[in-house]
């Protein structure tokens, strides 16, 4: 049996809190606070802020400092420098779309839970050998969606996934029926149109619907 990394249990605990993890692209501190509050009001208090904008790290810092009850993580972490910046900003977990040898080395020395990405059986196996038994499945829909994860389950029964990529409210239900899915990540709970129009009440309603989704198998 593969020896899981010590941080894997903490990662599993974080993901198990809610069935849906909002994946957010933010570039404004005030917007980050308002959006995080709206999502938490609907029941989604575990958030991933992607490092795709110049202001993403500051958005993470703002949420971590002003809303400590929310668990904020950093997504699209692709190198050690981003890992260190996110950790200093107060991120509680890290997410990467994939993995490389350099990233695996950085993850080895990082105390934070790190959700590294896999898209094929070979990649799942490679991460598992390094002790990463909680993984991101990305891009989920282009790589076969729920059917692919269902096929992987009997081969890697000790690996748990958080699929992300092309998932909406309807598709999320299919993933949450699988024994090897602990949560799904998606941006549908915070559409850019609603964010730009500051319709945070509508976002809270979407978050409440997502928080009410049921896992068939309890983590």
N, C-alpha and C positions, 0 to 999 in steps of 0.2 A: 504494500500500500504506500502511495506517495505521501511524504511528510509535508503537510500543509504549512505555509508560512504562518508565523504567530499572528500577523496582522489580518489573516484571512477570516478569523472568527469575528474580529471587529468589523470587517467589511460586510460580512454576512449579516451581522446585527444591524448595521446601518441600512442596508437594502431591505431587510425584512420589515422595517418600520412601516413602509407604505408600498402599495402595489405598483405605483407609478412614480418615476423620478423625472420631474420636469427638466428638460435640457434647454438652457437659456443662453442667448447671445446678447450681451449687454455692454454698453460703452458709456454709461452715465451712473454716477453714484446715487443720485436721488431716485432715478428710475429703478435702480436695483432694489432699493429699500421698499419702494411702493409695490413693486411687483412681488417681492418676497413676502411681504405682508399679505397681499391679496391671495397668493397661493397657499400660504399657511392658514389663512382664514377659512379656506375651503378644505383643509385637512392634509395638504401636501407640504410637509415641513422638512423634506430632504430634497435639496436642489443641486443641480450640476450647472455651473457657469463655465461655458467653453472659453478657452483662451484664444479666441479668434479676433479679438478687437484690442485696440491699444488700451482701453480702459477696463479690461476684464479683471485684472488683478485688483484694481481699486474697487471694483464692484464686489469682489469676494471679500475684501477687507471691510467694506462698509457693512455688508450683511453679517459678517462674523462679529464685528464690534457692536453694532447697534441692535442686532436681533440674535443674541446668543442662544436662544431657544431653537433656532433653525440650524439644521446640519447642512452646511454648504460645502460642496466639493468643487474641484477644478477639473474641467474636461478638456479634451484635445491637448493633453500634455504629451509632448513628443520628444522632450530632451530633459537633461538633468537641470539645466538653468531654469526652465519653466517649473519643474518640480520644486526647486528651492524657493522661487518667487511665490508660488501658490502656498507653500507651507508657511512661509513668513507672513503671508497675508491672513492666515487663519483657516485655510482649507482643512477640512476634516477627512477628506478622502480624495483620491486622484483617479482620473479616468483617461485612458489612451485609446485611440482608434485601432491600434495594432501593437506590435512590439518588435524591437530589434535587440541585438546583443548589448548595445550601449544602454538601451532603456532597461533591459533586464538587470544590468549591473547597477544602475541607479536605483531601481526598485529594491534590489537586495539590501541596500544600505539605508532605505527609507522606512521610518517607523509607521508612516501612515498606510492605511489600506490602499492598495493600488489595483484598480480594475483594468487589467490589460486586455487588449482586443484580440480576438481570434475569429476567423471566418471559415476555416476548413478543419477537417479532422486532424491533419498534421499539425496545424497551429495550436489546436486545443491540446494535443498530446505534448507538444513542446513546452507549453506553459505549465501543464500539469506536472511534468518532470521537474520543473523549477519550484514546485510547491504552490503554484497559483491555481487553486481549485475553485475560485470564484472569478469568473471571466466575463468580459463584455463580448457579445456576439454582434459583429458589425461588418458591413451594413446588412442588417437583418433581412429585410424584404428582398433586396437584390440577390442575396445568397441563399434563397429558398425558404425563408421565413420559418414559421412554426413547424413545417414538415421536416426541415433539416434538423432542427433541435430535437424533435421527436426521434429521429433516426440516430442522433448522437447519444441519446440518454442511456440505452443499454450497453453501449460501448464504453462510455465514461460515466458510470453511475455516481461517482463521487464528485463530479464537476457540476457547479451551479452557474447559471448564466443570467445576465441582464441584457436582453436584446435591445438594440437601438438602431434606428435607420429605416425610415419609411413607415413607421408604425403610427396608426391613428386610434381613435377611441374604439372602433369596431375590431380592428386587428388585434388590439391589446387583449381583448377577451380570449382570443384563440391561444395566445402565448401563455396567459395565466392559467390555462387548463393543463399545462405541462408540468411534470414532476421536477424537471431540472431548471425551471424558470422561477427566480425569486422575486423579480420585479422587471418592469419594462421602462425604458427611457424614451421620452418623446417631447416634441415641441408643440404638439397640438393643444396643450392646455394653456399655452401663452402665445397665441397667434400674433404675428408682428403687427397686423392691423389693429388689434385691440390694444396692444402695448402702445403703439404710436398715438392712438386716439385717447389713451389713458382711461379706457373703459375697464377699470379694475374690478368693478362689480361683476361684469360678465366673465372675467378671468376667474374670479372666486367661484362662480357657478360651474365653470368647466372643471376647476380643481375638485370641487365637491363630487361631481359625477365620476371623476377619475379615482378619487379616494374611496369611492363606494364599490369599485370593481372588486370582485372576489377571486382569490386564488383557490384553485381546486385542492391543491396540496399546501398545507400550512408549513412555512419555513421553520 
